[in-house]
Amino acid sequence: MALHQMGVVPALVELTPVFLSKLFCNSVSPSGKWERHTPCDAFLLPIRVCVSGLTQCMLGCISWITCLVCFLRTQAHQVLFNTRRCKLFLHKLMEKTGVLILCAFGFWMLSMHLPSKMEVWQDDSINNPLESLRMCQEEVQHHAGEIQDLRGNLNQLIAKLQKMEAMSDEQTMAQKIMKMIQGDYIEKPDFALKSTGASIDYEQTSAPYNHDKARSYWNWIRLWNYAQPPDVILEPNVTPGNCWAFSGNRGQVTIQLAQKVYLSNLTLQHIPKTISLSGSLDTAPKDFVIYGMEVSPKEEVFLGAFQFQPENIIQMFQLQNHPPRTFGSVKVKISSNWGNPRFTCLYRVRVHGSVTPPREQPN
């Protein structure tokens, strides 16, 4: 009653509807902003309540309790909104923290599994440049010694190769000399070669030269005669002393050819002066005549007269007469030599021709 008399209760009753309308007309939206509702959405008390004093007091208390509940409701909404933001912040924080943890774990795994050879980077050769330089100098000296050894071996190989080349040159020269001696460079068939069937007609051949120095005696018993037979001139072995010698400077030899041929050339061969034991070529034949012969009937056909120059150890002579017929034998008749009065030496005779008629040469 005292409150009523003092006017407090009527004032509360009058202010309550306005305050409640403001409270109920303003609320927080889910997005976090304040929203104002229409009057139909607000819970309003009547502005004027015609009730007794006790009733007005209770209504005032109820109004204040309702205001407190609304206030608590608003605070609860704000707390819930802030809790949602905290959850979002915590979620992002957890994501960042997870990424950081994964990075830290990967770095730890990488550092644990690095090769142990990383310690080599911190060895003494790096920490001490002088020691590293000394090691490099030792390696350079070692390689220099190896290079010197290789150079010595290379020089030895070069010397051996030069010796081999010199030997090869000597062998080549010897082969050339043998070819010159044997006359292998004459690329014509030899129908007077003994190995192909040619032979000597001894009845129409001069006797060999016999001298006391060409014989050997033991206890006054003659063992053998060193004089060579005439068929030695049909063999390619042209060496000093391996020749057919006849007495004086006149003689002849008749060669039965391997087969009948159309004659074209005749070749005489003598040893060079450089390998002659006497140092001269006075036993070489000089002037000679060639005849083509037939056994039955006996017939001699003049083929040409020639002169042999001993400076050229191998000389080929083109026949001066070319009868269109074949011959089975050839006679070489020597009329002089180059100054030896005792004997004449004939080393090799070759006869060339063809088994087919030669082509006629235009005049």
Secondary structure, DSSP 8 states (H G I E B T S, - for coil): -HHHHHTHHHHHHHHHHHHHHHHHHEEE-TTS-EEE--GGGS----S-----HHHHHHHHHHHHHHHHHHHHHHHHHHHHHHHHHHHHHHHHHHHHHHHHHHHHHHHHHHHHSS-GGGGGGGSHHHH-HHHHHHHHHHHHHHHHHHHHHHHHHHHHHHHHHHHHHHHHHHHHHHHHHHHHHHTTT--S--TT-GGGT-EE-GGGS--B---GGGEEEETTEEEEE----GGGGGSS---TT-SEEEETT-EEEEEEEEEEEEEEEEEEE---GGG-SSS--TTSB-EEEEEEEETTTTEEEEEEEEE--TTSSEEEEE-S---SS-EEEEEEEE--BSS-SSEEEE-EEEEEEESS-------
